[in-house]
Structures are given as structure tokens and as C-alpha cells.
């Protein structure tokens, strides 16, 4: 018989100042993508009906831990940095959707130095950045007028 009782799911977050919060017994959906190799693992975590104060805290959070399992046996499912948070009102629920990545500091500190010619579409520039860093960079459909140099 499958063990369906005593399940636990805990979400913890930490701010830049070191303050932390923990949420249990909430409705939480998650999708964690683990990738072999050098690309970062990602998580999309949806928390339902958080208070305004909790949503504000999460908006400013930098670190996320999602742990789960059973009362007597649990562990970390995901540990990473919060990269984006959106709030959606889907009556009667308020959904707080957070996007997270692990190892993002490695990518944030990866040096990139490249130059693009005038008129290079930004989608091509962002494609190169996505390929170089592995970060989920959004594409825009505009062109650089005078060329662009990226270094950092």
C-alpha cells in the first residue's frame, strides 16, 4: 500500500540581510528540472494564497530551499537562488510563482567579452548570451543601431 499520509513540504527563503522565513502546510506546486552537466538546475514553484507580507518577503528573497518527504524521512528537493517572482490572481486563489536556479552565481560571474556589428538584431545578441551562460534570457525583436560591445 502506498504511503500517502504524513507527507511534508516546506519552503524556506532567505533575504540579503539574512532574515529567513519558512512556510509549511500550504498548497504548493513545483516543477524541478535537473540537468546533467554544467547547465543550472531550475525550479518553478507556485505557492497558493500567501499573505501580502509573505509575498513581499519572497519578492526580495535571494535564496530558496524546497524540502519534502515524510514526517520521519525528508530532504532538500531544491536549493537555489530566486530569479523571478510573479503574482497572479486566479479567483479565488492568489498564486505566487517563483522561478529559481541553482549555481547561478557561477553564471553571474562568468566573464563574457564579445562585440556585435551595427544592426545586429537583439535576438541574435541574446541568443549568444543564452548559449554562453545558460541563463534564461528573454529575446526582444529590435536591432542595435550603432553596434554593441558586451563585457562583464
C-alpha positions, 0 to 999 in steps of 0.5 A: 500500500502506498504511503500517502499520509504524513507527507511534508513540504516546506519552503524556506527563503532567505533575504540579503540581510539574512532574515529567513522565513519558512512556510509549511502546510500550504498548497504548493506546486513545483516543477524541478528540472535537473540537468546533467552537466554544467547547465543550472538546475531550475525550479518553478514553484507556485505557492497558493494564497500567501499573505501580502507580507509573505509575498513581499518577503519572497519578492526580495528573497535571494535564496530558496530551499524546497524540502519534502518527504515524510514526517520521519524521512525528508530532504532538500528537493531544491536549493537555489537562488530566486530569479523571478517572482510573479503574482497572479490572481486566479479567483479565488486563489492568489498564486505566487510563482517563483522561478529559481536556479541553482549555481547561478552565481557561477553564471553571474560571474562568468566573464563574457567579452564579445562585440556585435556589428551595427544592426545586429538584431537583439535576438541574435545578441541574446541568443549568444548570451543564452548559449554562453551562460545558460541563463534564461534570457528573454529575446526582444525583436529590435536591432542595435543601431550603432553596434554593441560591445558586451563585457562583464 
